[in-house]
Amino acid sequence: MEPKIIKKSSFKLIGFRLTPNHDQNEEQHHINRTVSHLRSISEQIPNKVREDILVIQIYPTMEQFNPFQDKDSLLIGYEVENEEGGTEKTNLYTIEENMYVNCKHNGSRSDIYKTYDYLYNNWIQKNRCIPLGFNMEIWKDDGESTVDICVPVNKLP
């Protein structure tokens, strides 16, 4: 799917905050374990908007950041309608309204860096956008063949 700009209203996320790990394999294992745990407690979160899990990678605001080394934190959770629900171990986060470059990654999650490379080093620059310091992956419940990627941006005039 060709990237497109969409607007998403502010929303709530119930889930977990992880500290990034600079070892990519270890970090991916920790993310997958957290996603599995979240799915196992899914029924304890009654106000989910959908069954898809959001993986949000937050970066420090700096020039020439390296997304593999400069992650600030990770949020993994379900989008929810309101603040009610969750478990005593989950946290509530608010993601503010943003414009996003939305793109579908088809294929293995181990190759998702290719889609990010295209977005950040090609499409975003050519379309005069400035990334806002995080990105969001929407993991479907059907395995790893399709992941929606959303990168919040400001559009330059």
NORTA-V915496 format. One record per backbone hydrogen bond with DSSP energy under -0.5 kcal/mol. NH is the residue of the N-H (numbers start at 1). CO is the residue of the C=O. Records with the same first field share a line. If there is no record, write none. Layout:
NH = CO  CO
This chain:
4 = 102
6 = 100
8 = 98
11 = 95
12 = 80
13 = 93
14 = 78
15 = 13  91
16 = 76
18 = 74
24 = 22
27 = 23
28 = 24
29 = 25
30 = 26
31 = 27
32 = 28
33 = 29
34 = 30
35 = 31
36 = 32
37 = 33
38 = 34
39 = 35
40 = 36
41 = 37  38
42 = 39
44 = 41
45 = 42
46 = 44
48 = 45
49 = 79
50 = 79
53 = 139
54 = 77
55 = 137
56 = 54  75
57 = 55  135
58 = 56  73
59 = 133
60 = 70
62 = 60
65 = 62
67 = 65
69 = 66
70 = 66
72 = 58
73 = 58
74 = 18
75 = 56
76 = 16
77 = 54
78 = 14
80 = 12
81 = 47
86 = 44
90 = 87
91 = 15
93 = 13
95 = 11
96 = 94
98 = 8
99 = 153
100 = 6
101 = 151
102 = 4  100
103 = 149
105 = 103  147
106 = 104
107 = 105  145
111 = 108
112 = 109
114 = 111
115 = 111  112
116 = 112
117 = 113
118 = 114
119 = 115
120 = 116
121 = 117
122 = 118
123 = 118
124 = 119
126 = 122
127 = 123
128 = 125
129 = 124
130 = 154
132 = 152
135 = 57
136 = 150
137 = 55
138 = 148
139 = 53  137
140 = 138  146
147 = 105
148 = 138
149 = 103
150 = 136
151 = 101
152 = 134  150
153 = 99
154 = 130
156 = 128  154
